[in-house]
């Protein structure tokens, strides 16, 4: 299930190389393991889709700017 949340960017910030979104995988132990940092939400979602295709499970995208997180469960099909 994917939950959409509004994210905010800094005004006047044009440097898209600043990683604003962290991608975590939730391990079986419940520990969150950081896998990547990306500059856009779209890039983070694409990374979760690619990671989930190889290893289904629960992933979290965390916004460093708004401090909101989005949990995404990727199931094996």
C-alpha positions as CSV (number, residue, x, y, z in Angstrom):
1,X,0.0,0.0,0.0
2,X,1.4,3.4,-0.9
3,X,0.5,6.5,1.1
4,X,1.0,9.8,-0.6
5,X,2.0,12.8,1.5
6,X,2.8,16.3,0.4
7,X,6.4,17.2,0.7
8,X,8.0,20.6,0.8
9,X,11.2,22.0,-0.6
10,X,13.3,25.0,0.5
11,X,12.4,28.1,-1.4
12,X,15.1,29.2,-3.8
13,X,16.8,25.9,-3.6
14,X,17.8,24.9,-7.1
15,X,20.5,22.3,-6.2
16,X,18.8,19.0,-6.9
17,X,21.9,17.1,-5.8
18,X,21.1,17.7,-2.1
19,X,19.7,14.4,-0.8
20,X,16.4,15.2,0.8
21,X,14.9,11.7,1.0
22,X,16.4,8.7,2.8
23,X,15.3,5.1,1.9
24,X,15.3,2.5,4.6
25,X,14.5,-1.2,4.7
26,X,12.9,-2.6,7.8
27,X,14.9,-5.7,8.8
28,X,13.2,-8.8,10.3
29,X,14.5,-7.6,13.7
30,X,12.6,-4.4,13.2
31,X,15.8,-2.3,12.8
32,X,15.7,0.3,10.0
33,X,18.7,0.0,7.7
34,X,19.5,3.1,5.5
35,X,20.0,2.1,1.9
36,X,20.1,5.3,-0.1
37,X,19.7,9.1,0.0
38,X,18.1,10.8,-3.0
39,X,17.3,14.3,-4.0
40,X,13.6,13.7,-5.1
41,X,10.6,11.8,-3.8
42,X,10.1,10.3,-7.3
43,X,13.7,9.0,-7.2
44,X,13.2,7.5,-3.8
45,X,10.0,5.8,-4.8
46,X,11.7,4.4,-7.9
47,X,14.6,3.1,-5.8
48,X,12.1,1.4,-3.4
49,X,10.4,-0.3,-6.4
50,X,13.7,-1.6,-7.7
51,X,14.9,-2.8,-4.3
52,X,11.5,-4.3,-3.6
53,X,11.6,-6.3,-6.8
54,X,14.8,-7.9,-5.7
55,X,13.9,-8.2,-2.0
56,X,10.2,-7.7,-1.1
57,X,9.5,-6.3,2.4
58,X,8.8,-3.1,4.2
59,X,10.6,0.1,3.1
60,X,10.5,3.6,4.5
61,X,11.1,6.9,2.7
62,X,12.0,9.7,5.2
63,X,11.9,13.4,4.2
64,X,14.8,15.2,5.8
65,X,13.1,18.5,5.1
66,X,9.6,17.9,6.4
67,X,10.5,15.1,8.8
68,X,7.6,13.0,7.4
69,X,8.0,9.4,6.6
70,X,6.1,7.1,4.2
71,X,6.0,3.3,4.7
72,X,5.8,1.1,1.6
73,X,5.3,-2.6,1.7
74,X,6.5,-4.4,-1.4
75,X,4.9,-7.9,-1.8
76,X,6.2,-10.7,-4.0
77,X,4.0,-11.3,-7.0
